[in-house]
């Protein structure tokens, strides 16, 4: 009889790294909050998955208002030098060492670098528009992929304004500290800026920077990748220059004594044309130019020119794992580095030893040999892996920490390696899956997130095997940490191109296993912006399955918080999980569709109505992290267009096929319904009281609350009750209201 995924998981061999003397960490009794879990995933997910819109923006909801500021432009470069000429090396001039540098380290760009760049740079028409925008706004965010000459473009934007004194700024400084404590200059360049996804650069930061720049009569260019952390801001896109022109310029530099005909002959070679037919990073163009400059048509050497156009990365991976002379421990390191690419080296090394022990159980029978505590030097390992170590700052829960980050030189290596090993070496799968299982409940968010991203890639290669070995057992596990891993992995797998994910989620959402249903809802929380209709349908179906006891427990949880009495039943987290998932969708790019669904649910069965109110009131307690106490939903309300005067929306109005009511009216309707609800009226009152207290020192928030209260005061009785609430907050009295009017009046 075939074992179920759960049975297979229970039959996994014991962790060879556990000797029985170490205590296993007990799983938490409650699942991690969806908002916190999504923040962690957003913060630590590899760059290949970041910025694609499958996650809410980590405390920066994108509902309402101007999503991109209407300032999306493209700058197309011509022959770009600077950091292009120097290959993959970008010089950042800082004061002090990497570990001892001051917080606001900066250094002046050498004049000779500008002198070499100015004569050969050609920006094109849109570049001139970017110069005009920089002159007008004093600050410009230039986005583009790494190694595309974006730093050179940033320097030239400043140079075109006649600025010769430019300072490189430290990219590891938080948004609030930019330009603080830095020696004043006419121009500033913040190259390769990457803010934490949980604390991105915001419009208030830009306004503060512009104010400082205006006072100094200075200009600032920020170069960065186009990511979720920048999606809200007005940016200008940098498009890399024509690769053939860049390659030609490299050859002219390397073969300066050769005639132009010689350059054209090299560029006309078939391997060169094939190489240029694919998108290439500037670093790779520089490396290829060196090989091409040594080419001799008489001897045909070097003969490996074609390698650059024929999957050199995949061929290298095949050589690594097909080489019987390469030690198994080093193969384990390569696999671990693929999971922990561009992460602290210590993580890759630690994970490699754990994986090595598991691979040893496959290679040899009987007692295992110990792992030598000292082996290859870091430099040897980096050379073998075609990787590099960089001194960078890792964002941790305790603040920025200096780390040596290990990264493959070619960013495609990690994905290629994982896919190739999973597809071509099935005998290694038991060791890999056991290793990932052991890491899935690690206490470090970075480790858990990398396990999820690696599992997603494996699923994109062989979904059946990954479902059987990892995703299936995780999704129905009693340990909620594994359920979260299943949800995160499946969300990332959908993004990696696994088209079966929606079908899997529908199956999980209808499963008899309560934990698997919970996992499906958590995954919908992450994929909601991409599958809003399917997510909302799943939420509604799940709400229909809630029992009266679960609904009462949910209301008590919102009223009493952690003091609410626990209900001893296997499904006790279903209701709360639903609320958290719907809340994330309400604070996502699909906020308006979610909002209309909540209002529609008000007239549905008791489970749907309670889900709508609980979701709304939970989201109402989220505040903007850059402005303490400013509620996100109040921000959305204030930015939404005002409805026509005299139009009070009721639930019955929503059933008409006319033009849908505006966002402001829907938010006001939810508030009026919540305030008059028997179960949630006290919760709504507490939330409004919190908004009022938070607005004490914020005139803008106070003004927005006054507008909201005007919309809520439909009757004179409503106005009296709200006035009473305001007085009790100002006087420090108890948060009580006069008797509520009947629900029909709201």
C-alpha positions as CSV (number, residue, x, y, z in Angstrom):
1,X,0.0,0.0,0.0
2,X,1.4,3.4,-0.9
3,X,2.2,5.6,2.0
4,X,0.6,9.0,2.3
5,X,2.7,12.2,2.3
6,X,2.1,12.5,6.1
7,X,3.2,8.8,6.6
8,X,6.3,9.4,4.5
9,X,7.2,12.4,6.5
10,X,6.9,10.4,9.8
11,X,9.2,7.7,8.3
12,X,12.0,10.2,7.5
13,X,15.3,8.9,9.0
14,X,16.6,10.6,12.1
15,X,18.7,13.7,11.6
16,X,22.3,12.4,11.4
17,X,23.4,15.7,13.0
18,X,21.5,15.0,16.2
19,X,23.2,12.7,18.6
20,X,20.2,12.3,20.9
21,X,21.7,14.4,23.7
22,X,20.5,17.8,22.3
23,X,17.0,19.0,23.1
24,X,14.7,19.6,20.2
25,X,13.0,23.0,20.2
26,X,9.3,22.5,21.0
27,X,7.1,23.9,18.2
28,X,5.1,27.0,19.1
29,X,1.6,26.5,20.3
30,X,0.3,29.2,18.0
31,X,1.1,30.0,14.4
32,X,3.1,33.1,13.5
33,X,1.1,36.1,12.7
34,X,0.5,36.4,8.9
35,X,1.6,40.1,8.8
36,X,4.9,39.3,10.6
37,X,5.5,36.1,8.5
38,X,4.9,38.1,5.3
39,X,7.3,40.8,6.4
40,X,10.0,38.2,7.1
41,X,9.5,36.6,3.7
42,X,9.6,40.0,2.0
43,X,12.7,41.0,3.8
44,X,14.8,37.8,3.1
45,X,13.5,36.4,-0.2
46,X,16.3,36.2,-2.8
47,X,16.4,39.0,-5.3
48,X,15.3,36.7,-8.1
49,X,11.8,36.6,-6.4
50,X,11.7,40.1,-5.0
51,X,9.7,43.0,-6.5
52,X,7.2,40.9,-8.5
53,X,4.1,41.9,-6.7
54,X,3.1,38.6,-5.1
55,X,3.5,40.0,-1.6
56,X,2.0,43.0,0.0
57,X,4.5,45.8,0.4
58,X,5.6,45.0,4.0
59,X,3.8,47.8,5.9
60,X,3.6,50.0,2.8
61,X,0.2,49.2,1.3
62,X,-0.2,50.3,-2.3
63,X,-3.9,51.1,-2.3
64,X,-5.4,54.3,-3.5
65,X,-3.5,57.5,-4.5
66,X,-0.7,57.6,-7.0
67,X,1.0,54.3,-7.3
68,X,4.0,55.3,-9.3
69,X,3.8,59.1,-9.2
70,X,3.4,59.2,-12.9
71,X,7.1,59.6,-13.4
72,X,8.1,56.4,-15.1
73,X,10.7,57.2,-17.8
74,X,13.4,55.2,-19.5
75,X,16.9,56.4,-20.1
76,X,18.6,54.6,-22.9
77,X,22.3,54.8,-22.8
78,X,24.8,54.7,-25.6
79,X,28.5,53.9,-25.1
80,X,28.8,53.8,-21.3
81,X,32.1,53.6,-19.4
82,X,33.0,54.1,-15.8
83,X,32.0,51.0,-13.9
84,X,31.5,49.3,-17.2
85,X,35.1,49.6,-18.2
86,X,36.4,48.2,-15.0
87,X,34.4,45.0,-15.4
88,X,32.6,43.7,-12.4
89,X,34.4,45.9,-9.9
90,X,32.6,49.1,-8.7
91,X,34.8,51.3,-6.6
92,X,33.1,52.9,-3.6
93,X,35.3,55.3,-1.8
94,X,34.7,55.2,1.9
95,X,36.5,56.3,5.0
96,X,37.9,53.5,7.2
97,X,37.7,49.8,6.9
98,X,34.5,47.8,6.1
99,X,34.1,46.9,9.8
100,X,35.3,50.1,11.3
101,X,33.8,52.7,8.9
102,X,31.8,55.5,10.4
103,X,28.0,55.3,10.1
104,X,27.9,58.1,7.4
105,X,31.1,57.2,5.5
106,X,31.5,59.0,2.2
107,X,34.2,59.9,-0.2
108,X,34.7,62.2,-3.2
109,X,34.6,60.7,-6.7
110,X,38.1,61.1,-8.2
111,X,38.3,63.8,-10.9
112,X,40.1,61.4,-13.2
113,X,37.1,59.0,-13.2
114,X,34.9,61.8,-14.4
115,X,37.5,62.9,-17.0
116,X,37.6,59.4,-18.5
117,X,33.8,59.1,-18.5
118,X,32.7,62.5,-20.0
119,X,34.2,62.2,-23.5
120,X,32.7,58.8,-24.3
121,X,29.2,59.0,-22.7
122,X,26.2,59.3,-24.9
123,X,22.9,59.4,-23.1
124,X,20.3,60.1,-25.7
125,X,17.1,62.1,-25.7
126,X,15.5,60.6,-22.6
127,X,18.8,61.1,-20.7
128,X,18.4,64.8,-21.4
129,X,14.9,64.6,-19.9
130,X,16.3,63.0,-16.8
131,X,18.9,65.8,-16.5
132,X,16.0,68.3,-16.7
133,X,14.1,66.4,-14.0
134,X,17.1,66.3,-11.7
135,X,17.7,70.0,-12.2
136,X,14.0,70.7,-11.4
137,X,13.6,68.3,-8.4
138,X,17.2,68.1,-7.1
139,X,16.7,64.4,-6.4
140,X,16.5,61.5,-8.9
141,X,16.1,57.8,-8.3
142,X,17.6,55.9,-11.2
143,X,16.6,52.3,-11.3
144,X,18.0,49.5,-13.3
145,X,19.5,46.0,-13.0
146,X,23.0,45.7,-11.5
147,X,26.0,45.9,-13.8
148,X,24.2,47.8,-16.5
149,X,26.2,51.1,-16.2
150,X,23.6,52.7,-13.9
151,X,26.4,54.2,-11.7
152,X,28.1,55.8,-14.7
153,X,24.7,57.2,-15.7
154,X,24.2,58.6,-12.2
155,X,27.6,60.4,-12.4
156,X,26.9,61.8,-15.8
157,X,23.5,63.1,-14.7
158,X,25.4,65.2,-12.1
159,X,28.2,66.1,-14.5
160,X,25.7,67.4,-17.1
161,X,24.6,70.0,-14.5
162,X,28.2,71.2,-14.4
163,X,29.0,69.5,-11.1
164,X,32.6,68.4,-10.7
165,X,32.6,67.8,-6.9
166,X,30.6,64.6,-6.3
167,X,30.6,62.6,-3.1
168,X,29.8,58.9,-3.0
169,X,27.4,58.2,-0.1
170,X,27.4,55.1,2.1
171,X,24.6,52.8,0.8
172,X,24.2,51.1,4.2
173,X,22.7,54.2,5.9
174,X,19.0,54.1,6.7
175,X,16.6,56.4,4.8
176,X,16.1,58.6,7.9
177,X,19.9,59.3,8.1
178,X,20.7,60.1,4.5
179,X,22.8,63.3,4.1
180,X,23.0,63.5,7.9
181,X,26.6,64.1,9.1
182,X,28.0,64.1,5.5
183,X,30.5,66.6,4.3
184,X,28.6,69.0,2.1
185,X,29.1,68.9,-1.7
186,X,27.4,70.2,-4.8
187,X,26.5,66.7,-5.9
188,X,25.9,63.4,-4.2
189,X,25.7,59.9,-5.6
190,X,24.1,57.1,-3.6
191,X,25.0,54.0,-5.7
192,X,23.6,50.5,-5.4
193,X,21.2,51.6,-2.7
194,X,19.2,48.7,-1.1
195,X,16.9,49.5,1.8
196,X,15.3,46.8,3.9
197,X,12.0,45.7,2.4
198,X,10.4,46.2,5.8
199,X,11.7,49.8,6.0
200,X,11.8,51.1,2.4
201,X,12.5,54.6,1.2
202,X,9.3,56.6,1.4
203,X,7.9,59.9,0.0
204,X,8.4,61.6,3.4
205,X,12.0,60.7,3.2
206,X,12.3,62.2,-0.3
207,X,10.5,65.4,0.8
208,X,13.0,65.8,3.7
209,X,16.0,65.1,1.4
210,X,14.7,67.7,-1.2
211,X,14.4,70.3,1.6
212,X,18.0,69.6,2.7
213,X,19.3,69.7,-0.9
214,X,17.5,73.0,-1.6
215,X,19.1,74.6,1.4
216,X,22.5,73.4,0.3
217,X,21.9,74.2,-3.4
218,X,22.9,70.5,-4.1
219,X,21.7,67.6,-6.1
220,X,21.4,63.8,-5.3
221,X,21.2,60.8,-7.6
222,X,20.2,57.4,-6.1
223,X,20.9,54.3,-8.2
224,X,19.1,51.1,-7.2
225,X,17.2,48.1,-8.5
226,X,13.5,48.4,-9.4
227,X,12.0,46.6,-6.3
228,X,9.0,46.5,-4.1
229,X,10.8,49.0,-1.8
230,X,10.8,51.6,-4.6
231,X,7.5,50.8,-6.2
232,X,5.7,53.7,-4.6
233,X,8.2,56.4,-5.6
234,X,8.7,58.4,-8.8
235,X,11.7,56.8,-10.5
236,X,13.5,56.9,-13.8
237,X,14.5,53.6,-15.4
238,X,18.0,53.1,-16.8
239,X,18.2,50.8,-19.8
240,X,21.6,49.3,-20.5
241,X,23.4,50.5,-23.6
242,X,23.7,48.5,-26.8
243,X,25.9,45.5,-25.9
244,X,27.6,45.5,-29.3
245,X,28.7,49.1,-28.8
246,X,30.0,48.4,-25.3
247,X,31.9,45.4,-26.6
248,X,33.3,47.4,-29.4
249,X,34.5,50.1,-26.9
250,X,36.2,47.5,-24.8
251,X,38.0,46.1,-27.9
252,X,39.1,49.5,-28.9
253,X,40.6,50.0,-25.5
254,X,42.3,46.5,-25.5
255,X,43.4,46.7,-29.2
256,X,44.2,50.4,-29.4
257,X,47.0,49.7,-32.0
258,X,44.7,47.6,-34.3
259,X,42.8,49.1,-37.2
260,X,39.0,49.5,-37.1
261,X,38.6,46.7,-39.6
262,X,40.0,44.3,-37.1
263,X,37.4,45.2,-34.5
264,X,34.6,44.7,-37.1
265,X,36.0,41.3,-38.0
266,X,35.9,40.2,-34.4
267,X,32.4,41.5,-33.9
268,X,31.2,39.6,-37.1
269,X,32.3,36.2,-35.7
270,X,29.4,33.7,-35.3
271,X,30.1,33.0,-31.6
272,X,30.2,36.7,-31.0
273,X,26.9,37.3,-32.7
274,X,25.3,34.5,-30.8
275,X,26.8,35.8,-27.5
276,X,25.4,39.3,-28.2
277,X,22.0,37.9,-29.1
278,X,21.3,37.3,-25.4
279,X,21.0,39.8,-22.6
280,X,24.4,40.1,-20.9
281,X,25.5,42.0,-17.8
282,X,28.2,44.6,-18.3
283,X,30.7,42.5,-16.3
284,X,30.3,39.6,-18.7
285,X,30.7,41.8,-21.7
286,X,34.0,43.0,-20.2
287,X,35.2,39.5,-19.5
288,X,34.2,38.3,-23.0
289,X,36.1,41.3,-24.5
290,X,39.3,40.0,-22.9
291,X,38.8,36.6,-24.5
292,X,37.9,38.0,-27.8
293,X,40.9,40.3,-28.0
294,X,43.1,37.3,-27.8
295,X,41.4,35.5,-30.6
296,X,43.5,34.6,-33.6
297,X,41.7,33.7,-36.9
298,X,44.8,31.8,-38.0
299,X,44.9,29.4,-35.1
300,X,41.3,29.6,-33.9
301,X,42.5,30.1,-30.3
302,X,41.2,30.6,-27.8
303,X,38.7,27.9,-28.9
304,X,36.2,28.4,-26.0
305,X,34.6,31.6,-27.4
306,X,31.4,29.7,-28.1
307,X,31.1,28.7,-24.4
308,X,29.9,32.2,-23.7
309,X,26.9,31.7,-25.9
310,X,26.1,28.1,-24.9
311,X,25.0,28.0,-21.3
312,X,28.4,28.3,-19.7
313,X,26.8,28.2,-16.2
314,X,24.9,25.0,-16.8
315,X,28.0,23.4,-18.2
316,X,30.0,24.4,-15.2
317,X,27.4,22.9,-12.9
318,X,27.6,19.7,-14.8
319,X,31.4,19.5,-14.5
320,X,31.2,20.2,-10.7
321,X,28.8,17.4,-9.9
322,X,30.2,15.0,-12.5
323,X,33.7,15.2,-11.3
324,X,34.5,12.2,-9.1
325,X,37.7,13.9,-7.8
326,X,35.8,16.8,-6.3
327,X,35.3,16.0,-2.6
328,X,31.8,15.4,-1.5
329,X,32.1,18.1,1.2
330,X,32.8,20.7,-1.5
331,X,29.9,19.5,-3.6
332,X,27.7,20.0,-0.4
333,X,29.2,23.5,-0.1
334,X,28.2,24.3,-3.6
335,X,24.6,23.2,-3.0
336,X,24.5,25.1,0.3
337,X,25.8,28.2,-1.4
338,X,23.1,27.9,-4.0
339,X,20.5,28.1,-1.2
340,X,22.3,30.8,0.7
341,X,23.6,32.8,-2.2
342,X,24.4,36.4,-1.2
343,X,24.0,35.6,2.5
344,X,26.6,35.4,5.3
345,X,29.3,32.9,4.4
346,X,28.9,31.2,7.8
347,X,25.4,30.2,6.8
348,X,26.6,28.5,3.6
349,X,29.5,26.8,5.4
350,X,27.3,25.6,8.3
351,X,24.6,24.3,6.0
352,X,27.2,22.6,3.9
353,X,28.4,20.4,6.8
354,X,24.9,19.5,7.7
355,X,24.2,18.5,4.1
356,X,27.5,16.6,3.8
357,X,26.6,14.3,6.7
358,X,23.3,13.5,4.9
359,X,25.0,12.8,1.6
360,X,27.5,10.6,3.4
361,X,24.6,8.3,4.6
362,X,23.9,7.7,0.9
363,X,27.5,7.2,-0.2
364,X,28.7,4.9,2.6
365,X,27.0,2.4,4.8
366,X,27.7,1.9,8.5
367,X,29.2,4.3,10.9
368,X,29.9,7.8,9.6
369,X,33.3,9.5,9.9
370,X,33.4,12.8,11.7
371,X,33.6,16.1,9.8
372,X,37.0,17.7,9.9
373,X,36.7,21.0,11.7
374,X,39.2,22.6,9.4
375,X,39.4,22.0,5.6
376,X,39.7,24.2,2.5
377,X,40.4,27.8,3.0
378,X,37.6,30.3,2.3
379,X,39.6,31.6,-0.7
380,X,39.9,28.2,-2.2
381,X,36.2,27.5,-1.8
382,X,35.3,30.9,-3.4
383,X,37.6,30.1,-6.3
384,X,36.2,26.7,-6.8
385,X,32.6,28.0,-6.7
386,X,33.4,31.0,-8.9
387,X,32.1,33.1,-6.1
388,X,33.3,36.1,-4.2
389,X,33.2,37.5,-0.6
390,X,32.0,41.0,0.0
391,X,32.0,43.0,3.2
392,X,28.4,44.1,3.6
393,X,25.9,45.0,6.3
394,X,23.2,42.4,7.1
395,X,19.9,43.7,8.4
396,X,19.0,41.8,11.6
397,X,16.4,42.1,14.3
398,X,19.1,43.8,16.4
399,X,20.1,46.3,13.7
400,X,22.7,46.3,10.9
401,X,25.6,43.8,11.5
402,X,28.8,43.7,9.4
403,X,29.1,40.3,7.5
404,X,31.1,38.6,4.9
405,X,28.6,37.8,2.2
406,X,29.3,34.9,-0.2
407,X,27.8,35.3,-3.7
408,X,28.3,33.5,-7.0
409,X,29.9,35.8,-9.6
410,X,27.1,34.9,-12.0
411,X,23.7,35.4,-10.4
412,X,22.3,32.6,-12.5
413,X,24.4,30.0,-10.9
414,X,22.3,29.4,-7.8
415,X,19.1,28.6,-9.7
416,X,20.9,26.6,-12.4
417,X,22.7,24.5,-9.8
418,X,19.6,23.7,-7.7
419,X,17.6,22.8,-10.8
420,X,20.4,20.7,-12.4
421,X,21.1,18.7,-9.2
422,X,17.4,18.0,-8.5
423,X,16.8,16.9,-12.1
424,X,20.0,15.1,-12.9
425,X,21.0,13.5,-9.6
426,X,17.9,11.9,-8.1
427,X,20.0,9.7,-5.8
428,X,20.9,12.9,-3.9
429,X,17.2,13.8,-3.3
430,X,16.7,12.0,0.0
431,X,19.7,13.9,1.5
432,X,18.5,17.2,0.1
433,X,14.9,16.9,1.2
434,X,16.0,15.7,4.7
435,X,18.4,18.7,4.9
436,X,15.7,21.2,3.9
437,X,13.3,19.6,6.4
438,X,15.8,20.1,9.2
439,X,16.3,23.7,8.2
440,X,12.6,24.5,7.7
441,X,12.0,25.1,11.4
442,X,15.3,27.0,12.0
443,X,14.9,30.0,14.4
444,X,16.4,32.3,11.8
445,X,14.0,34.0,9.4
446,X,16.7,34.2,6.7
447,X,17.3,30.4,6.8
448,X,13.6,29.6,6.7
449,X,13.0,32.0,3.8
450,X,15.9,30.5,1.8
451,X,14.5,27.0,2.4
452,X,11.2,28.2,1.0
453,X,12.8,29.8,-2.1
454,X,14.9,26.6,-2.7
455,X,11.8,24.4,-2.4
456,X,9.9,26.6,-4.8
457,X,12.7,26.1,-7.4
458,X,12.7,22.4,-6.9
459,X,8.9,22.4,-7.4
460,X,9.3,24.2,-10.7
461,X,11.6,21.3,-11.8
462,X,9.7,18.3,-10.5
463,X,6.4,19.2,-8.8
464,X,5.4,15.6,-8.0
465,X,8.6,14.8,-6.2
466,X,8.6,18.1,-4.3
467,X,5.0,17.7,-3.3
468,X,5.6,14.2,-2.0
469,X,8.8,14.9,-0.1
470,X,8.3,18.5,1.2
471,X,5.2,20.5,0.4
472,X,2.6,17.8,1.1
473,X,3.9,16.8,4.5
474,X,4.6,20.4,5.5
475,X,1.1,21.6,4.5
476,X,-0.7,19.1,6.9
477,X,1.9,19.1,9.7
478,X,0.9,19.8,13.3
479,X,3.8,22.2,13.6
480,X,2.5,25.5,12.2
481,X,6.1,26.5,11.3
482,X,6.0,23.8,8.6
483,X,2.6,25.0,7.4
484,X,4.0,28.5,7.0
485,X,6.9,27.0,5.0
486,X,4.5,25.2,2.7
487,X,2.5,28.4,2.1
488,X,5.7,30.5,1.5
489,X,7.2,27.8,-0.8
490,X,4.0,27.4,-2.9
491,X,3.6,31.1,-3.3
492,X,7.2,31.4,-4.5
493,X,6.7,28.3,-6.7
494,X,3.8,30.1,-8.4
495,X,6.1,32.9,-9.1
496,X,8.8,30.6,-10.5
497,X,6.3,29.5,-13.1
498,X,4.6,26.5,-11.5
499,X,1.2,26.8,-13.1
500,X,-0.5,24.1,-11.0
501,X,-0.4,26.2,-7.8
502,X,-4.0,27.5,-8.0
503,X,-5.3,24.0,-8.5
504,X,-3.2,22.8,-5.5
505,X,-4.6,25.6,-3.4
506,X,-8.2,24.8,-4.3
507,X,-7.5,21.2,-3.3
508,X,-5.9,22.2,0.0
509,X,-8.7,24.7,0.9
510,X,-11.2,21.8,0.7
511,X,-9.1,19.2,2.5
512,X,-10.4,17.4,5.6
513,X,-7.1,18.2,7.3
514,X,-7.6,21.5,9.2
515,X,-3.9,22.4,9.1
516,X,-3.8,22.0,5.4
517,X,-6.9,24.2,5.0
518,X,-5.1,26.8,7.2
519,X,-2.0,26.5,5.0
520,X,-4.1,27.2,1.8
521,X,-5.6,30.3,3.4
522,X,-2.1,31.5,4.4
523,X,-0.8,31.0,0.9
524,X,-3.8,32.9,-0.5
525,X,-2.8,35.7,1.8
526,X,0.5,36.0,-0.1
527,X,-0.9,35.4,-3.6
528,X,-4.0,37.4,-3.1
529,X,-2.8,40.4,-5.2
530,X,-2.2,38.0,-8.1
531,X,-5.3,35.8,-7.6
532,X,-7.8,38.2,-5.8
533,X,-11.0,36.6,-7.1
534,X,-9.9,33.1,-6.2
535,X,-8.5,34.2,-2.8
536,X,-11.8,36.0,-1.9
537,X,-13.8,33.0,-3.0
538,X,-11.6,30.7,-0.8
539,X,-12.0,33.0,2.2
540,X,-15.8,33.0,1.8
541,X,-16.0,29.2,1.5
542,X,-13.8,28.8,4.5
543,X,-16.0,31.2,6.5
544,X,-19.0,29.0,5.8
545,X,-17.2,26.1,7.6
546,X,-16.6,28.1,10.8
547,X,-18.6,26.9,13.8
548,X,-20.4,29.2,16.3
549,X,-17.8,28.5,18.9
550,X,-15.0,29.6,16.5
551,X,-16.9,32.8,15.6
552,X,-17.4,33.6,19.3
553,X,-13.7,32.9,20.0
554,X,-12.7,35.2,17.1
555,X,-14.9,38.1,18.6
556,X,-13.4,37.5,22.0
557,X,-9.9,37.5,20.6
558,X,-10.5,40.9,19.1
559,X,-12.2,42.2,22.2
560,X,-9.8,40.8,24.8
561,X,-6.6,40.1,22.9
562,X,-4.3,37.6,24.6
563,X,-6.6,37.5,27.6
564,X,-9.3,35.8,25.6
565,X,-10.0,32.2,26.9
566,X,-8.6,29.5,24.7
567,X,-10.9,27.0,23.0
568,X,-9.7,23.5,23.0
569,X,-10.5,22.4,19.5
570,X,-8.4,21.5,16.5
571,X,-9.8,24.2,14.3
572,X,-9.4,27.1,16.8
573,X,-6.9,28.9,14.5
574,X,-9.0,28.7,11.3
575,X,-11.0,31.9,12.0
576,X,-8.0,34.0,13.0
577,X,-6.0,32.7,10.1
578,X,-8.9,33.8,7.8
579,X,-8.9,37.3,9.3
580,X,-5.1,37.6,8.9
581,X,-5.2,36.5,5.3
582,X,-8.1,38.8,4.3
583,X,-6.3,41.6,6.1
584,X,-3.2,41.2,4.0
585,X,-5.4,41.3,0.8
586,X,-7.1,44.5,2.1
587,X,-3.6,46.0,2.5
588,X,-2.4,45.1,-0.9
589,X,-2.6,46.4,-4.5
590,X,-6.0,44.7,-4.8
591,X,-7.3,46.6,-1.8
592,X,-10.4,48.0,-3.5
593,X,-11.6,44.6,-4.7
594,X,-11.1,43.3,-1.2
595,X,-12.9,46.2,0.3
596,X,-16.0,45.7,-1.9
597,X,-16.0,42.0,-1.0
598,X,-16.0,42.9,2.7
599,X,-19.0,45.2,2.3
600,X,-20.8,42.5,0.3
601,X,-20.2,40.0,3.0
602,X,-22.0,42.2,5.5
603,X,-25.3,41.0,4.1
604,X,-24.2,37.4,4.0
605,X,-24.3,34.6,6.6
606,X,-23.1,35.2,10.1
607,X,-19.6,33.7,9.4
608,X,-19.1,36.0,6.4
609,X,-20.4,39.1,8.3
610,X,-18.1,38.5,11.2
611,X,-15.1,37.8,8.9
612,X,-15.8,41.1,7.2
613,X,-15.9,43.1,10.4
614,X,-13.0,41.3,12.1
615,X,-10.8,41.8,9.0
616,X,-11.7,45.5,8.7
617,X,-11.1,46.2,12.4
618,X,-7.8,44.3,12.4
619,X,-6.6,46.2,9.4
620,X,-7.7,49.5,11.0
621,X,-5.1,48.9,13.7
622,X,-2.2,48.9,11.3
623,X,-0.3,52.2,11.3
624,X,2.3,53.7,9.0
625,X,5.7,52.8,10.4
626,X,7.3,56.1,9.3
627,X,4.7,58.2,11.1
628,X,3.9,56.6,14.4
629,X,0.1,56.4,15.0
630,X,-1.0,57.3,11.5
631,X,-3.6,54.6,10.5
632,X,-3.2,53.1,7.1
633,X,-6.9,52.8,6.4
634,X,-7.4,56.5,7.5
635,X,-4.7,57.4,5.0
636,X,-6.5,55.5,2.3
637,X,-9.8,57.2,3.2
638,X,-8.2,60.7,3.1
639,X,-6.6,60.0,-0.3
640,X,-9.7,58.7,-1.9
641,X,-12.0,61.0,-4.0
642,X,-14.9,62.6,-2.1
643,X,-18.3,61.2,-3.0
644,X,-21.2,63.3,-4.2
645,X,-22.8,65.2,-1.3
646,X,-25.8,63.6,0.4
647,X,-25.0,60.1,-0.7
648,X,-25.1,57.7,2.2
649,X,-24.3,54.1,1.1
650,X,-26.1,51.2,2.6
651,X,-25.6,47.5,2.0
652,X,-28.8,47.4,-0.2
653,X,-27.4,50.0,-2.5
654,X,-24.5,47.7,-3.3
655,X,-26.7,45.1,-5.0
656,X,-27.7,47.5,-7.8
657,X,-25.7,47.3,-11.0
658,X,-25.1,51.0,-11.1
659,X,-21.7,52.6,-10.8
660,X,-20.0,51.2,-7.7
661,X,-19.9,53.5,-4.6
662,X,-16.6,55.3,-4.0
663,X,-14.0,54.0,-1.5
664,X,-14.8,56.7,1.1
665,X,-18.4,55.6,1.2
666,X,-17.5,51.9,1.6
667,X,-15.1,52.7,4.4
668,X,-17.7,54.8,6.2
669,X,-20.3,52.1,5.8
670,X,-18.0,49.5,7.4
671,X,-17.3,51.9,10.3
672,X,-21.0,52.5,10.9
673,X,-21.8,48.8,10.7
674,X,-19.0,47.9,13.1
675,X,-19.9,50.6,15.7
676,X,-23.5,49.3,15.9
677,X,-22.7,45.6,15.8
678,X,-23.5,43.6,19.0
679,X,-20.2,41.6,18.9
680,X,-17.8,44.1,17.4
681,X,-19.1,47.5,18.6
682,X,-16.7,47.6,21.6
683,X,-13.8,46.6,19.3
684,X,-14.7,49.4,16.8
685,X,-14.9,51.9,19.7
686,X,-11.5,50.9,20.9
687,X,-9.9,51.2,17.5
688,X,-11.4,54.7,17.0
689,X,-10.2,55.7,20.5
690,X,-6.7,54.6,19.5
691,X,-6.9,56.7,16.3
692,X,-7.9,59.7,18.4
693,X,-5.1,59.2,20.9
694,X,-2.6,58.8,18.0
695,X,-3.8,62.0,16.4
696,X,-3.0,64.1,19.5
697,X,0.3,65.5,18.1
698,X,-0.6,65.1,14.4
699,X,-2.7,67.9,13.0
700,X,-3.0,66.1,9.6
701,X,-4.4,62.9,11.2
702,X,-6.7,65.0,13.4
703,X,-8.1,66.7,10.3
704,X,-8.6,63.4,8.5
705,X,-10.5,62.1,11.5
706,X,-12.8,65.1,11.5
707,X,-13.7,64.4,7.9
708,X,-14.4,60.7,8.7
709,X,-16.5,61.6,11.7
710,X,-18.6,63.9,9.4
711,X,-19.3,60.9,7.2
712,X,-20.2,58.7,10.1
713,X,-22.6,61.2,11.7
714,X,-25.6,60.4,9.5
715,X,-28.1,61.2,12.3
716,X,-28.0,63.6,15.2
717,X,-27.8,60.6,17.5
718,X,-24.6,59.5,15.6
719,X,-23.1,62.9,16.1
720,X,-23.8,62.9,19.8
721,X,-22.2,59.6,20.3
722,X,-19.0,60.6,18.3
723,X,-18.8,63.9,20.2
724,X,-19.0,61.9,23.4
725,X,-16.1,59.7,22.3
726,X,-13.9,62.7,21.4
727,X,-14.6,64.3,24.8
728,X,-13.8,61.2,26.7
729,X,-10.4,60.8,24.9
730,X,-9.5,64.5,25.4
731,X,-10.5,64.4,29.1
732,X,-9.0,61.0,29.7
733,X,-12.3,59.4,30.7
734,X,-13.4,55.8,30.1
735,X,-14.1,54.7,26.6
736,X,-17.9,54.3,26.7
737,X,-20.6,55.4,24.4
738,X,-24.2,56.3,24.9
739,X,-26.6,53.5,23.8
740,X,-26.2,52.6,20.2
741,X,-29.0,53.3,17.6
742,X,-30.6,50.3,15.9
743,X,-28.6,48.7,13.1
744,X,-31.1,49.9,10.5
745,X,-30.2,53.5,11.1
746,X,-26.6,52.8,10.2
